[in-house]
Amino acid sequence: MDVLQVLVPIAYSAIIIVATWIMARFLIIIIRRLMGQSTQMLGAQIQRLVWLIVWLVGIILAIEEVGVNPTILLLIVGLLGVAVIVAIRGPLENFGARYFTFGYVPFKVGDNITVQGHSGKVIEINSISTILLSHDHVVSIPNSTLMKETVVNTTHQAWKAVSVPIVVNSEIDVPAFESEVLKSMNKLRYHFDDRFPPILSLVSRNRQSTELVLNLMIRNPEKRDAIINEVNKRIEEITANAKKTRKQSQQKQ
């Protein structure tokens, strides 16, 4: 009986360690899919932090299972969590703001904008900042700033431009997906300027997903939000159908 009382907690601790490893791997895969290749440096830092925190929690549970007081380790985890939040709050804020700027801040690469007294041509929109090329210098503006400050787009007909970000899972046939999206946009052509047909462009690609952006020129800016919602709805339907088709094809094989 004494032997069982010793072995059972040890067995539970071993199970917790294995489960911790599985959970850590799962979270790392999710982070890689969400962040993609365009954020390799930030993604690597977050992956290391998540891996460390998951393992610390798993070790605490395993130690507690064998009857050891984990108070000190809990304190370390708490302090580490606070440090992590403080350390990555800014980068994560900018990373999240990037996706809002696509649909809700009216500019794209190639436009001329003014923000916080800085004027220039947008030459890059990355995961952390938007890069402007001025007459004699380059300006890097954090994406979170673009959600807080007034942005003036001086590009001709900029009020018509709409950019819709799209992320396609690796299991979907991208060329077929692109074809279906453009066909669907043709059904909404009464919303668009006939002189500027919808353009679907590649932003980035990795093993897990492909990031695209759909550029549109609308007729009526007052209907901007309604048009974006309708476009997103159609893209979701196309994505769901593509996944269903892929699944049926795999089942036949």
The 8 nearest C-alpha neighbors of each residue, nearest first, counted from 0:
[[1, 3, 2, 4, 5, 6, 7, 8],
 [2, 0, 4, 3, 5, 6, 7, 8],
 [1, 3, 5, 0, 4, 6, 7, 8],
 [4, 2, 6, 0, 5, 1, 7, 8],
 [3, 5, 1, 2, 7, 6, 0, 8],
 [4, 6, 2, 3, 7, 8, 1, 9],
 [5, 7, 3, 9, 8, 4, 10, 2],
 [6, 8, 10, 9, 3, 4, 5, 11],
 [9, 7, 11, 65, 10, 6, 64, 5],
 [8, 10, 12, 6, 7, 11, 13, 65],
 [11, 9, 13, 7, 12, 8, 6, 14],
 [12, 10, 8, 14, 13, 9, 15, 7],
 [11, 13, 61, 9, 15, 10, 14, 64],
 [12, 14, 10, 16, 11, 15, 9, 17],
 [15, 13, 11, 17, 12, 16, 18, 10],
 [14, 16, 18, 12, 13, 17, 61, 19],
 [15, 17, 19, 13, 14, 18, 57, 12],
 [18, 16, 14, 20, 19, 15, 13, 21],
 [17, 19, 15, 21, 20, 16, 22, 14],
 [20, 18, 16, 22, 17, 57, 21, 15],
 [19, 21, 23, 17, 18, 22, 24, 16],
 [22, 20, 18, 24, 19, 23, 25, 17],
 [21, 23, 25, 19, 24, 20, 18, 26],
 [24, 22, 20, 26, 25, 21, 50, 19],
 [25, 23, 27, 21, 22, 26, 20, 28],
 [24, 26, 22, 28, 23, 27, 21, 29],
 [27, 25, 29, 23, 28, 24, 30, 22],
 [26, 28, 30, 24, 29, 25, 46, 31],
 [29, 27, 31, 25, 26, 30, 32, 24],
 [28, 30, 26, 32, 27, 31, 33, 25],
 [29, 31, 33, 27, 32, 28, 34, 26],
 [32, 30, 28, 34, 29, 33, 35, 27],
 [33, 31, 29, 30, 35, 207, 34, 28],
 [32, 34, 30, 31, 35, 29, 28, 208],
 [33, 35, 31, 32, 38, 30, 42, 36],
 [36, 34, 32, 31, 37, 33, 38, 205],
 [35, 37, 39, 38, 205, 34, 204, 203],
 [36, 38, 35, 39, 126, 203, 34, 125],
 [39, 37, 36, 41, 42, 40, 34, 126],
 [38, 40, 42, 36, 41, 43, 37, 35],
 [41, 39, 43, 42, 38, 44, 37, 45],
 [40, 42, 44, 43, 38, 39, 45, 90],
 [41, 43, 39, 45, 40, 44, 38, 46],
 [42, 44, 46, 40, 41, 45, 39, 47],
 [45, 43, 41, 47, 46, 42, 48, 40],
 [44, 46, 48, 42, 47, 43, 49, 41],
 [45, 47, 43, 49, 44, 48, 27, 50],
 [48, 46, 50, 44, 45, 49, 51, 43],
 [47, 49, 45, 51, 50, 46, 52, 44],
 [48, 50, 46, 52, 51, 47, 45, 53],
 [51, 49, 47, 53, 48, 23, 52, 46],
 [50, 52, 48, 54, 49, 53, 55, 47],
 [51, 53, 55, 49, 54, 50, 48, 56],
 [54, 52, 56, 50, 55, 51, 23, 49],
 [53, 55, 57, 51, 56, 52, 58, 50],
 [54, 56, 52, 58, 57, 53, 59, 51],
 [57, 55, 59, 53, 54, 58, 52, 60],
 [58, 56, 54, 60, 19, 55, 59, 53],
 [57, 59, 61, 55, 60, 56, 54, 62],
 [60, 58, 56, 62, 57, 61, 69, 63],
 [59, 61, 63, 57, 58, 62, 64, 56],
 [60, 62, 12, 58, 64, 59, 63, 15],
 [63, 61, 59, 64, 65, 60, 67, 58],
 [62, 64, 60, 66, 67, 61, 65, 59],
 [63, 65, 61, 62, 66, 8, 12, 60],
 [66, 64, 8, 63, 62, 67, 9, 61],
 [65, 67, 63, 64, 68, 62, 8, 69],
 [68, 66, 63, 62, 65, 69, 64, 61],
 [67, 69, 70, 63, 66, 62, 71, 59],
 [70, 68, 72, 71, 59, 73, 63, 67],
 [71, 69, 73, 72, 68, 74, 75, 59],
 [72, 70, 74, 73, 69, 75, 68, 76],
 [71, 73, 75, 69, 74, 70, 76, 59],
 [74, 72, 76, 70, 75, 71, 77, 69],
 [73, 75, 77, 71, 72, 76, 78, 70],
 [76, 74, 72, 78, 73, 77, 79, 71],
 [75, 77, 79, 73, 74, 78, 80, 72],
 [78, 76, 74, 80, 79, 75, 73, 81],
 [77, 79, 75, 81, 80, 76, 74, 82],
 [78, 80, 76, 82, 77, 81, 75, 83],
 [81, 79, 83, 77, 82, 78, 76, 84],
 [80, 82, 78, 84, 79, 83, 85, 77],
 [81, 83, 79, 85, 80, 84, 86, 78],
 [84, 82, 86, 80, 85, 81, 79, 87],
 [85, 83, 81, 82, 86, 88, 87, 80],
 [84, 86, 82, 83, 88, 87, 81, 89],
 [87, 85, 83, 84, 88, 82, 89, 90],
 [88, 86, 90, 89, 84, 85, 91, 83],
 [89, 87, 91, 85, 84, 90, 86, 92],
 [88, 90, 92, 87, 91, 93, 86, 85],
 [91, 89, 93, 87, 92, 88, 94, 127],
 [92, 90, 94, 88, 93, 89, 87, 95],
 [91, 93, 89, 95, 90, 94, 88, 96],
 [92, 94, 143, 142, 127, 96, 90, 91],
 [95, 93, 91, 126, 127, 97, 92, 96],
 [96, 94, 92, 97, 93, 98, 91, 99],
 [95, 97, 93, 99, 143, 98, 94, 142],
 [98, 96, 100, 95, 94, 99, 142, 126],
 [99, 97, 100, 96, 101, 95, 164, 102],
 [98, 100, 96, 101, 97, 102, 103, 95],
 [99, 101, 104, 103, 97, 98, 102, 96],
 [102, 100, 99, 98, 162, 103, 163, 104],
 [103, 101, 100, 99, 163, 162, 104, 161],
 [102, 104, 100, 99, 101, 105, 161, 224],
 [105, 103, 100, 106, 102, 101, 99, 146],
 [106, 104, 103, 160, 161, 158, 157, 107],
 [107, 105, 104, 110, 152, 157, 108, 160],
 [106, 108, 110, 109, 121, 105, 162, 101],
 [109, 107, 121, 122, 110, 123, 124, 106],
 [108, 110, 121, 120, 122, 107, 111, 106],
 [111, 109, 121, 154, 120, 108, 107, 106],
 [110, 112, 120, 154, 119, 153, 152, 121],
 [113, 111, 152, 151, 118, 153, 119, 110],
 [112, 114, 118, 151, 117, 150, 116, 152],
 [115, 113, 150, 117, 116, 149, 151, 118],
 [116, 114, 117, 113, 148, 149, 150, 118],
 [115, 117, 114, 113, 118, 150, 149, 112],
 [118, 116, 114, 113, 115, 119, 138, 112],
 [119, 117, 113, 112, 133, 116, 114, 111],
 [120, 118, 133, 132, 131, 111, 112, 121],
 [119, 121, 111, 132, 131, 110, 109, 122],
 [122, 120, 131, 108, 109, 110, 123, 130],
 [121, 123, 108, 130, 131, 109, 120, 132],
 [124, 122, 130, 121, 129, 108, 125, 131],
 [125, 123, 129, 128, 130, 126, 108, 122],
 [126, 124, 127, 128, 123, 129, 37, 97],
 [125, 127, 94, 97, 128, 38, 37, 124],
 [128, 126, 93, 94, 125, 142, 141, 90],
 [127, 129, 141, 142, 140, 125, 139, 126],
 [128, 130, 124, 140, 139, 123, 142, 125],
 [131, 129, 139, 123, 138, 122, 121, 140],
 [132, 130, 121, 138, 119, 120, 137, 122],
 [131, 133, 137, 119, 120, 136, 138, 121],
 [132, 134, 119, 136, 135, 137, 131, 118],
 [135, 133, 136, 132, 119, 137, 118, 120],
 [134, 136, 133, 137, 132, 119, 138, 131],
 [137, 135, 133, 134, 132, 138, 131, 119],
 [136, 138, 132, 131, 133, 139, 130, 135],
 [139, 137, 131, 130, 140, 132, 136, 133],
 [140, 138, 130, 129, 128, 131, 141, 137],
 [139, 141, 129, 128, 142, 130, 138, 144],
 [142, 140, 128, 144, 143, 127, 93, 129],
 [141, 143, 128, 93, 145, 144, 96, 97],
 [142, 144, 93, 96, 146, 145, 141, 92],
 [145, 143, 147, 142, 146, 141, 148, 140],
 [144, 146, 142, 143, 148, 147, 150, 141],
 [145, 147, 144, 143, 148, 96, 142, 100],
 [148, 146, 144, 145, 143, 149, 150, 142],
 [147, 149, 145, 144, 146, 150, 114, 115],
 [148, 150, 114, 151, 147, 145, 115, 146],
 [151, 149, 114, 113, 148, 152, 112, 145],
 [150, 152, 113, 112, 153, 149, 114, 111],
 [153, 151, 112, 154, 111, 150, 113, 106],
 [152, 154, 111, 112, 151, 155, 157, 110],
 [155, 153, 157, 111, 110, 152, 156, 112],
 [154, 156, 157, 153, 158, 152, 110, 111],
 [157, 155, 158, 159, 154, 160, 153, 216],
 [158, 156, 154, 159, 160, 155, 152, 106],
 [159, 157, 156, 160, 220, 105, 155, 152],
 [158, 160, 216, 217, 157, 156, 220, 161],
 [159, 161, 216, 157, 158, 215, 217, 162],
 [162, 160, 215, 214, 216, 163, 159, 102],
 [161, 163, 214, 101, 213, 102, 215, 212],
 [162, 164, 213, 212, 102, 101, 165, 214],
 [165, 163, 212, 211, 213, 101, 162, 166],
 [166, 164, 211, 212, 210, 167, 163, 213],
 [165, 167, 210, 209, 211, 168, 208, 164],
 [168, 166, 209, 208, 210, 165, 169, 171],
 [167, 169, 208, 170, 171, 207, 209, 166],
 [168, 170, 208, 207, 171, 167, 206, 209],
 [169, 171, 168, 172, 245, 242, 167, 208],
 [172, 170, 169, 168, 173, 241, 242, 167],
 [171, 173, 175, 174, 176, 170, 169, 241],
 [172, 174, 176, 175, 171, 177, 167, 209],
 [175, 173, 177, 176, 172, 178, 179, 171],
 [176, 174, 178, 173, 177, 172, 179, 171],
 [175, 177, 173, 179, 174, 178, 172, 180],
 [178, 176, 174, 180, 175, 179, 173, 181],
 [177, 179, 175, 181, 176, 180, 182, 174],
 [180, 178, 182, 176, 177, 181, 183, 175],
 [181, 179, 183, 177, 182, 178, 184, 176],
 [180, 182, 184, 178, 183, 179, 177, 185],
 [183, 181, 179, 185, 180, 184, 178, 186],
 [182, 184, 180, 185, 181, 186, 179, 187],
 [185, 183, 181, 187, 186, 182, 180, 188],
 [184, 186, 188, 182, 183, 187, 181, 197],
 [187, 185, 184, 183, 188, 182, 189, 181],
 [188, 186, 184, 185, 189, 190, 183, 191],
 [187, 189, 185, 191, 190, 186, 184, 193],
 [188, 190, 187, 191, 186, 192, 218, 193],
 [191, 189, 188, 217, 218, 187, 192, 219],
 [192, 190, 217, 188, 218, 216, 189, 193],
 [191, 193, 218, 194, 217, 216, 195, 190],
 [194, 192, 195, 191, 196, 188, 189, 216],
 [193, 195, 192, 196, 191, 216, 197, 217],
 [194, 196, 193, 192, 216, 197, 215, 191],
 [195, 197, 193, 198, 194, 215, 192, 216],
 [198, 196, 215, 214, 195, 199, 213, 181],
 [197, 199, 214, 213, 200, 196, 215, 181],
 [198, 200, 213, 212, 214, 197, 211, 201],
 [201, 199, 212, 211, 198, 202, 213, 214],
 [200, 202, 211, 203, 210, 212, 199, 209],
 [203, 201, 211, 210, 200, 212, 204, 209],
 [204, 202, 210, 201, 209, 37, 205, 211],
 [203, 205, 209, 210, 208, 206, 36, 202],
 [206, 204, 207, 208, 36, 209, 35, 203],
 [205, 207, 208, 169, 204, 209, 32, 35],
 [208, 206, 169, 205, 32, 168, 209, 35],
 [207, 209, 168, 169, 167, 205, 206, 204],
 [210, 208, 204, 167, 166, 203, 205, 211],
 [209, 211, 166, 203, 202, 165, 204, 167],
 [212, 210, 201, 165, 202, 200, 164, 166],
 [211, 213, 164, 200, 163, 165, 199, 214],
 [212, 214, 199, 163, 162, 198, 164, 200],
 [215, 213, 162, 198, 197, 161, 199, 212],
 [216, 214, 197, 161, 160, 217, 162, 213],
 [217, 215, 160, 159, 191, 192, 161, 195],
 [218, 216, 191, 159, 192, 190, 219, 215],
 [219, 217, 191, 192, 190, 220, 159, 216],
 [218, 220, 221, 222, 217, 223, 190, 159],
 [221, 219, 223, 222, 159, 218, 158, 217],
 [220, 222, 219, 223, 224, 225, 218, 226],
 [223, 221, 220, 225, 219, 224, 226, 217],
 [222, 224, 220, 226, 221, 225, 227, 219],
 [225, 223, 227, 226, 222, 228, 221, 220],
 [224, 226, 228, 222, 227, 223, 229, 230],
 [225, 227, 229, 223, 228, 224, 222, 230],
 [228, 226, 230, 224, 229, 225, 231, 223],
 [229, 227, 225, 231, 226, 230, 232, 224],
 [228, 230, 232, 226, 227, 231, 225, 233],
 [229, 231, 227, 233, 232, 228, 226, 234],
 [232, 230, 234, 228, 233, 229, 227, 235],
 [233, 231, 229, 235, 230, 234, 228, 236],
 [232, 234, 236, 230, 235, 231, 237, 229],
 [233, 235, 231, 237, 236, 232, 238, 230],
 [236, 234, 238, 232, 233, 237, 239, 231],
 [237, 235, 233, 239, 234, 238, 240, 232],
 [236, 238, 234, 240, 235, 239, 241, 233],
 [239, 237, 235, 241, 236, 240, 234, 242],
 [238, 240, 236, 242, 241, 237, 235, 243],
 [241, 239, 243, 237, 242, 238, 244, 236],
 [240, 242, 238, 244, 243, 239, 237, 245],
 [243, 241, 245, 239, 244, 240, 246, 238],
 [242, 244, 240, 246, 245, 241, 239, 247],
 [245, 243, 241, 247, 246, 242, 240, 248],
 [244, 246, 242, 248, 243, 247, 241, 249],
 [245, 247, 243, 249, 248, 244, 242, 250],
 [248, 246, 250, 244, 249, 245, 243, 251],
 [247, 249, 245, 251, 246, 250, 244, 252],
 [248, 250, 252, 246, 251, 247, 245, 244],
 [251, 249, 247, 252, 248, 246, 245, 244],
 [252, 250, 248, 249, 247, 246, 245, 244],
 [251, 249, 250, 248, 247, 246, 245, 244]]
